[in-house]
Amino acid sequence: GYKKEKEDRMKERSEKEEFHWNSLFLRSDAVADVTAQKYGVEKGEFLDPTESGSMAVKMALAETQLISQTKKLFEEEGINLDVLSSHNNKKIPRSREVLVVKNLPSFTKKKDIESLFSPFGGLGRVVLAPSNSICVVEFLNGSEAKSSFKSLAYSKFHHVPLFLEWAPKGIFDTPPPAAKAGKKGEKEEKAKEVQGGKKEVRKTGREKEEEDEDEDENMEGEMQQELELEEAEEDSENRRTLYVKNLNFSTDDSALLKFMGGTKAVRTAKIARTKVYDQEKGKTVTRSRGYGFVEFKDQEGAVKALREKQGKELDGFALSLKFSKRVGEEGEEGERAAERAKKEREKGREREREEKENEKPTSKLMVKNVAFEANKKELRELFSPFGNVKSVRIPKKFNGEHRGFGFVEYLTKEEAKAAKEGLKHTHFYGRHLVIQYAAPDPSLTALQEQTKKHVDTLKWIE
């Protein structure tokens, strides 16, 4: 029915997407379960609305504490938190062996996770967060990890669907320790011993991965490549030409031809160029557009190059390859890609400038994405555990409703920094708080400058 079709679509999409959710996100019911269990009370008692204090603040602070404990445990287990927090960056390459498993029930045990994933192959490290809602699972072999992803993504674990995503590459600071083979590996081992009459040494997942080092490191790119290869088999006549992007502007046709296999495999290698006026030379010259086309003598050569050269470096630039489209489309596509890349670089530089400006520590914080149900008293209650709150202000509209953001000022910069760090993953009324250092109040700055000038003037008169 519709529900089954929806689950199938979600599974298919999850394999191609690089990220889906905040890596440290905790469901509110899991927060309540774990916190109630920790303090030895019933969940209903913890959520009792008749008790003093805001329930939304209680839940937010409980989530904050669990996330803090999770980060501490992950650091002890060798997980790089900076890498983990970069999950939303599409440019970060994804691991082919490590999965982040989320949306787990609060009663989940480590052995449950091992039992769930070990049938697919040998496991390395399995790190379950204190909340029991998030787990990092490491496989020794990328193909076994991929098999588990396909089978378990969105599948029901007890009463909830499993959310899986590929962890960022380099999530562990150290290589995996020696681990026991999973059930699948054990069966293969026994079968080999019986069949050959002699014992064969089973290669570890790491050794297998070294043999596959020519494969694309990014899982999304790998799956896209597979789709391209399938299309190539269906249309052999028009699938002998590769579209090559991200070329070094100094690379010429002969270097590209040699890189792709030389005249033995390649019919032509042509880099797209444009005419520009060189002021230094005083004449018009041709310059590379950063992309080109390589036509092979047969389809097999094109397929082989796509497999082996994808992501490899030529003159210091990692190349991006795909099968060419109809004549006339590639040039326009290349121009559009170059224009988009230019705009992205400009936006990136602008964002870096803004972030750098916002990261100057002050004692005042700007809190964005504040739920409209929240009030000033609750905001003060939420930020008070991190230091002495000097003032809280939530700007309002003409109709009395607030604008969805506010300002919290502490006595010191250190207190503001602690609050910014402690609450950066917190959800308040179900909304993720976005916290930045606030720019100094212009009126206050102007007053300070005016006072300084006045004092300097008096000194000069004296």
C-alpha positions as CSV (number, residue, x, y, z in Angstrom):
1,G,0.0,0.0,0.0
2,Y,0.9,3.7,0.2
3,K,2.8,3.3,3.5
4,K,5.0,0.6,2.1
5,E,5.7,2.6,-1.0
6,K,6.6,5.7,1.1
7,E,9.1,3.6,3.2
8,D,10.7,2.2,0.0
9,R,11.1,5.8,-1.4
10,M,12.6,6.9,1.9
11,K,15.1,4.0,1.9
12,E,16.1,4.7,-1.7
13,R,16.6,8.4,-1.0
14,S,18.5,7.8,2.2
15,E,21.2,5.9,0.3
16,K,21.9,8.8,-2.0
17,E,21.6,11.7,0.5
18,E,24.6,12.6,2.6
19,F,22.9,13.8,5.7
20,H,19.4,14.1,7.1
21,W,19.4,15.2,10.8
22,N,21.4,16.9,13.5
23,S,23.9,14.2,14.5
24,L,23.2,14.9,18.2
25,F,19.5,15.3,18.0
26,L,17.5,13.6,20.8
27,R,13.7,12.9,20.8
28,S,11.8,14.6,23.6
29,D,10.3,11.3,24.8
30,A,13.8,9.8,25.0
31,V,15.1,12.8,27.0
32,A,12.2,12.4,29.4
33,D,12.7,8.6,29.7
34,V,16.4,8.8,30.4
35,T,16.2,11.7,32.8
36,A,13.3,10.2,34.8
37,Q,15.3,6.9,35.1
38,K,18.4,8.8,36.2
39,Y,16.7,10.5,39.1
40,G,14.6,7.4,40.0
41,V,11.2,8.9,39.4
42,E,8.3,8.0,37.1
43,K,8.2,9.8,33.7
44,G,4.8,11.3,34.7
45,E,6.4,12.9,37.8
46,F,9.2,14.4,35.8
47,L,6.6,15.9,33.4
48,D,4.2,17.0,36.1
49,P,3.0,20.5,35.0
50,T,2.0,21.4,38.6
51,E,5.6,21.4,39.7
52,S,7.4,24.8,39.8
53,G,9.4,26.0,36.8
54,S,8.7,25.8,33.1
55,M,8.3,22.3,31.6
56,A,9.9,23.5,28.3
57,V,12.9,24.7,30.2
58,K,13.2,21.5,32.2
59,M,13.2,19.5,28.9
60,A,15.7,21.8,27.2
61,L,18.1,21.7,30.2
62,A,17.8,17.9,30.4
63,E,18.6,17.6,26.7
64,T,21.5,19.9,27.1
65,Q,22.9,17.7,30.0
66,L,22.5,14.5,27.9
67,I,24.2,16.0,24.9
68,S,27.1,17.2,27.1
69,Q,27.4,13.6,28.5
70,T,27.3,12.2,24.9
71,K,30.1,14.6,23.7
72,K,32.2,13.6,26.7
73,L,31.8,9.9,26.0
74,F,32.4,10.3,22.3
75,E,35.6,12.1,23.0
76,E,36.8,9.4,25.4
77,E,36.0,6.8,22.6
78,G,38.2,8.6,20.1
79,I,35.4,10.3,18.1
80,N,36.3,13.6,16.6
81,L,33.5,16.0,17.6
82,D,34.6,18.7,15.1
83,V,34.2,16.2,12.3
84,L,30.9,14.9,13.6
85,S,29.5,18.4,13.9
86,S,30.3,19.0,10.2
87,H,27.6,16.6,9.1
88,N,25.6,19.3,7.4
89,N,28.6,20.3,5.1
90,K,28.0,18.7,1.7
91,K,31.7,19.1,0.8
92,I,32.8,16.8,3.7
93,P,33.5,13.3,2.3
94,R,31.6,10.5,3.9
95,S,33.1,7.4,5.5
96,R,32.4,4.1,3.8
97,E,32.7,2.0,6.9
98,V,31.1,4.1,9.7
99,L,27.4,4.7,10.3
100,V,25.6,7.0,12.7
101,V,22.4,5.2,14.0
102,K,19.7,7.5,15.4
103,N,16.2,7.4,16.7
104,L,16.9,4.5,19.0
105,P,14.6,3.7,21.9
106,S,15.9,4.8,25.3
107,F,16.1,1.2,26.6
108,T,18.5,0.2,23.8
109,K,21.6,-1.7,24.9
110,K,25.0,-2.0,23.1
111,K,24.5,-5.7,22.7
112,D,21.2,-5.0,20.9
113,I,23.1,-2.9,18.3
114,E,25.8,-5.5,17.9
115,S,23.2,-8.2,17.4
116,L,21.4,-6.1,14.8
117,F,24.5,-5.2,12.7
118,S,26.9,-8.2,13.1
119,P,25.0,-10.5,10.7
120,F,26.2,-8.2,7.9
121,G,29.9,-8.5,8.7
122,G,32.8,-7.8,11.0
123,L,32.3,-4.9,13.4
124,G,35.0,-2.5,14.7
125,R,33.9,0.0,17.4
126,V,30.3,0.4,18.5
127,V,29.8,3.5,20.6
128,L,26.3,4.0,22.2
129,A,25.5,7.4,23.7
130,P,24.4,7.7,27.4
131,S,20.9,8.6,26.2
132,N,20.9,5.3,24.3
133,S,19.3,7.2,21.4
134,I,22.4,7.6,19.2
135,C,25.1,5.0,18.2
136,V,28.2,5.1,16.0
137,V,28.8,1.7,14.3
138,E,32.0,0.9,12.6
139,F,32.4,-1.9,10.0
140,L,35.7,-3.4,8.9
141,N,34.5,-3.6,5.3
142,G,32.8,-0.9,3.3
143,S,30.7,-3.4,1.2
144,E,29.3,-5.0,4.4
145,A,28.5,-1.5,5.8
146,K,26.7,-0.6,2.6
147,S,24.7,-3.9,2.8
148,S,23.6,-3.1,6.3
149,F,22.6,0.4,5.3
150,K,20.4,-0.8,2.5
151,S,18.7,-3.4,4.7
152,L,18.2,-1.5,7.9
153,A,17.5,2.2,6.9
154,Y,14.0,3.1,8.1
155,S,13.4,-0.5,9.2
156,K,11.5,-0.9,12.5
157,F,13.6,-1.5,15.6
158,H,11.2,-2.3,18.4
159,H,8.5,0.3,17.8
160,V,10.5,3.1,16.0
161,P,12.1,3.4,12.5
162,L,15.9,3.5,12.4
163,F,17.5,6.6,11.0
164,L,20.9,5.9,9.4
165,E,23.5,8.2,7.8
166,W,27.0,7.8,6.7
167,A,29.4,9.4,9.2
168,P,31.8,12.1,8.0
169,K,35.2,10.7,7.0
170,G,37.7,10.8,9.8
171,I,35.1,10.6,12.6
172,F,37.5,8.3,14.6
173,D,40.9,9.8,15.5
174,T,42.5,6.3,15.6
175,P,42.4,3.2,13.3
176,P,40.0,0.4,14.3
177,P,41.2,-2.2,16.8
178,A,41.3,-5.9,16.0
179,A,37.7,-7.1,16.0
180,K,35.9,-10.4,15.8
181,A,34.3,-11.2,12.4
182,G,30.5,-10.9,12.3
183,K,28.2,-13.9,11.8
184,K,28.4,-13.6,8.1
185,G,32.2,-13.6,8.2
186,E,32.3,-16.6,10.5
187,K,30.1,-18.6,8.1
188,E,32.3,-17.8,5.2
189,E,35.4,-18.8,7.2
190,K,34.0,-22.2,8.0
191,A,32.9,-22.8,4.4
192,K,36.3,-22.1,3.1
193,E,38.0,-24.5,5.6
194,V,35.6,-27.3,4.6
195,Q,35.8,-26.7,0.9
196,G,39.6,-26.4,0.5
197,G,40.6,-29.0,3.0
198,K,43.1,-26.4,4.3
199,K,42.6,-23.2,6.3
200,E,42.7,-19.9,4.4
201,V,43.5,-16.7,6.1
202,R,40.5,-14.4,5.9
203,K,41.4,-10.9,4.9
204,T,40.4,-8.1,7.2
205,G,38.1,-5.4,6.1
206,R,40.9,-2.9,6.1
207,E,42.9,-5.0,3.7
208,K,39.9,-5.3,1.4
209,E,39.5,-1.6,1.5
210,E,43.1,-1.1,0.5
211,E,42.4,-3.2,-2.6
212,D,39.5,-1.0,-3.5
213,E,41.3,2.3,-3.0
214,D,40.6,3.3,-6.7
215,E,36.9,3.5,-5.9
216,D,35.2,6.8,-5.2
217,E,35.5,7.7,-1.5
218,N,32.2,9.5,-1.4
219,M,29.2,7.2,-1.2
220,E,26.9,9.5,-3.1
221,G,29.4,9.8,-5.9
222,E,29.8,6.0,-6.0
223,M,26.1,5.5,-6.4
224,Q,25.9,8.2,-9.1
225,Q,28.7,6.5,-10.9
226,E,26.8,3.2,-10.8
227,L,23.8,4.8,-12.4
228,E,26.0,6.3,-15.1
229,L,27.5,2.9,-15.9
230,E,24.0,1.3,-16.1
231,E,23.0,4.0,-18.6
232,A,26.1,3.4,-20.6
233,E,25.2,-0.3,-21.0
234,E,21.7,0.8,-22.3
235,D,23.1,3.3,-24.8
236,S,26.5,2.1,-26.1
237,E,26.5,4.3,-29.2
238,N,26.5,7.7,-27.4
239,R,28.5,6.6,-24.3
240,R,32.1,6.8,-25.4
241,T,32.6,10.5,-24.5
242,L,33.3,11.7,-20.9
243,Y,32.6,15.2,-19.7
244,V,35.6,16.2,-17.4
245,K,35.1,19.0,-14.8
246,N,37.4,20.8,-12.4
247,L,40.5,20.9,-14.6
248,N,43.5,23.0,-13.7
249,F,43.5,26.0,-16.0
250,S,47.1,25.3,-16.8
251,T,46.3,21.7,-18.0
252,D,46.5,21.3,-21.8
253,D,45.0,18.8,-24.2
254,S,48.1,16.6,-24.4
255,A,48.3,16.3,-20.6
256,L,44.6,15.3,-20.4
257,L,45.1,12.8,-23.3
258,K,48.0,11.2,-21.5
259,F,46.2,11.1,-18.1
260,M,43.2,9.3,-19.7
261,G,45.3,6.5,-21.3
262,G,47.0,8.0,-24.3
263,T,46.3,7.4,-28.0
264,K,45.9,3.6,-27.4
265,A,42.5,4.1,-25.7
266,V,41.6,7.7,-26.5
267,R,40.5,9.1,-29.8
268,T,40.4,12.8,-28.9
269,A,40.9,14.9,-25.7
270,K,39.7,18.5,-26.0
271,I,39.6,21.2,-23.3
272,A,37.0,23.9,-23.7
273,R,38.6,27.4,-24.2
274,T,37.5,31.0,-24.5
275,K,39.1,34.1,-26.0
276,V,40.1,36.9,-23.6
277,Y,42.2,40.0,-24.0
278,D,45.5,39.9,-22.1
279,Q,46.4,43.4,-21.0
280,E,50.0,42.4,-20.2
281,K,50.6,40.9,-23.6
282,G,48.4,43.4,-25.4
283,K,46.6,40.8,-27.5
284,T,43.8,38.3,-27.4
285,V,44.6,34.8,-26.0
286,T,42.7,31.6,-25.4
287,R,42.2,30.3,-21.9
288,S,40.8,27.1,-20.4
289,R,37.3,27.1,-19.1
290,G,38.1,24.4,-16.6
291,Y,36.3,21.6,-18.3
292,G,36.7,19.4,-21.4
293,F,35.7,16.2,-23.3
294,V,37.5,12.9,-23.8
295,E,36.3,10.6,-26.6
296,F,37.3,7.0,-26.3
297,K,37.7,4.5,-29.1
298,D,35.1,2.2,-27.5
299,Q,32.6,2.1,-24.7
300,E,34.7,-0.2,-22.5
301,G,37.5,2.3,-22.4
302,A,35.1,5.1,-21.3
303,V,33.6,2.9,-18.6
304,K,37.1,1.8,-17.4
305,A,38.2,5.5,-17.2
306,L,35.1,6.5,-15.3
307,R,35.8,3.8,-12.7
308,E,39.5,4.4,-12.4
309,K,40.0,8.1,-12.9
310,Q,37.0,9.5,-10.9
311,G,38.3,11.8,-8.2
312,K,42.0,11.3,-9.2
313,E,44.2,14.4,-9.4
314,L,45.6,15.9,-12.6
315,D,48.0,18.9,-12.0
316,G,46.8,19.1,-8.4
317,F,43.1,19.1,-9.2
318,A,40.7,16.2,-8.4
319,L,38.7,15.5,-11.5
320,S,35.0,15.0,-11.7
321,L,33.9,12.7,-14.6
322,K,30.5,11.8,-16.1
323,F,29.2,10.6,-19.4
324,S,28.7,13.4,-21.9
325,K,25.2,14.5,-23.0
326,R,24.1,15.6,-26.4
327,V,26.3,17.9,-28.4
328,G,25.7,21.5,-27.4
329,E,24.5,20.8,-23.9
330,E,27.9,20.3,-22.3
331,G,29.3,23.7,-23.1
332,E,26.2,25.4,-21.7
333,E,26.3,23.2,-18.6
334,G,30.0,23.9,-18.1
335,E,29.4,27.7,-18.3
336,R,26.5,27.4,-15.9
337,A,28.6,25.3,-13.5
338,A,31.5,27.8,-13.7
339,E,29.1,30.7,-13.0
340,R,27.5,28.8,-10.1
341,A,30.9,27.9,-8.6
342,K,31.9,31.6,-8.8
343,K,28.8,32.7,-7.0
344,E,29.3,30.0,-4.4
345,R,32.8,31.2,-3.8
346,E,31.6,34.7,-3.3
347,K,28.9,33.6,-1.0
348,G,31.4,31.5,1.0
349,R,33.7,34.4,1.4
350,E,30.8,36.6,2.6
351,R,29.7,34.0,5.1
352,E,33.2,33.6,6.4
353,R,33.4,37.3,7.0
354,E,30.1,37.4,8.8
355,E,30.9,34.3,10.9
356,K,34.3,35.8,11.8
357,E,32.5,39.1,12.8
358,N,29.9,37.2,14.8
359,E,32.5,35.0,16.6
360,K,34.2,37.9,18.4
361,P,33.4,37.0,22.0
362,T,31.1,39.5,23.9
363,S,29.1,39.2,27.1
364,K,25.9,39.5,25.1
365,L,24.2,36.7,23.0
366,M,21.6,36.9,20.3
367,V,19.3,33.9,20.4
368,K,17.4,33.1,17.2
369,N,14.6,30.7,16.3
370,V,12.9,31.3,19.6
371,A,9.4,29.6,19.7
372,F,6.5,32.1,19.9
373,E,5.2,30.3,23.0
374,A,8.4,31.2,24.9
375,N,8.6,34.2,27.2
376,K,11.3,36.3,28.8
377,K,11.0,34.5,32.1
378,E,11.6,31.1,30.5
379,L,14.5,32.4,28.5
380,R,16.2,33.7,31.7
381,E,15.5,30.4,33.4
382,L,17.1,28.5,30.5
383,F,20.3,30.6,30.4
384,S,20.7,31.1,34.2
385,P,22.5,27.8,34.9
386,F,25.5,29.1,32.9
387,G,26.2,32.3,34.8
388,N,24.8,35.5,36.1
389,V,22.3,36.8,33.6
390,K,22.4,40.6,33.6
391,S,19.4,41.2,31.3
392,V,17.0,39.4,28.9
393,R,15.3,41.2,26.1
394,I,12.8,39.9,23.5
395,P,11.8,42.5,20.8
396,K,8.1,42.6,20.1
397,K,5.9,43.5,17.2
398,F,3.1,46.2,17.3
399,N,0.5,43.5,18.1
400,G,2.4,42.4,21.2
401,E,3.9,39.1,19.8
402,H,7.6,38.7,19.9
403,R,9.8,38.6,16.7
404,G,11.3,35.1,17.2
405,F,14.6,36.2,18.6
406,G,16.0,37.7,21.8
407,F,19.1,38.9,23.6
408,V,20.7,37.5,26.8
409,E,23.5,39.5,28.5
410,Y,25.8,38.1,31.1
411,L,28.2,39.8,33.5
412,T,31.3,38.3,31.7
413,K,32.3,37.1,28.3
414,E,33.3,33.7,29.8
415,E,29.7,33.1,31.0
416,A,28.3,34.0,27.6
417,K,30.8,31.6,26.0
418,A,29.8,28.8,28.3
419,A,26.1,29.3,27.5
420,K,26.7,29.5,23.7
421,E,28.7,26.3,23.8
422,G,26.4,24.5,26.2
423,L,23.1,25.3,24.4
424,K,24.2,25.1,20.8
425,H,22.5,21.7,20.2
426,T,19.5,22.4,22.5
427,H,15.8,22.4,21.4
428,F,13.4,24.8,23.2
429,Y,9.7,24.1,22.6
430,G,10.9,21.7,19.9
431,R,12.9,24.4,18.0
432,H,16.7,24.3,17.7
433,L,18.2,27.5,19.2
434,V,20.7,29.4,17.0
435,I,23.0,31.3,19.3
436,Q,25.5,34.0,18.2
437,Y,27.5,36.7,19.9
438,A,25.6,39.9,19.7
439,A,27.2,43.1,18.4
440,P,27.7,45.8,21.0
441,D,24.8,48.2,21.5
442,P,25.5,51.1,19.2
443,S,24.0,53.7,21.6
444,L,26.2,52.4,24.5
445,T,29.3,52.4,22.3
446,A,28.6,55.9,21.2
447,L,28.1,57.0,24.8
448,Q,31.4,55.4,25.9
449,E,33.2,57.2,23.0
450,Q,31.6,60.5,23.9
451,T,32.6,60.1,27.6
452,K,36.2,59.3,26.6
453,K,36.4,62.4,24.4
454,H,35.0,64.5,27.2
455,V,37.6,63.2,29.7
456,D,40.4,63.7,27.2
457,T,39.2,67.3,26.6
458,L,39.2,68.1,30.3
459,K,42.8,66.7,30.6
460,W,43.9,68.9,27.8
461,I,42.4,72.0,29.4
462,E,44.1,71.2,32.7
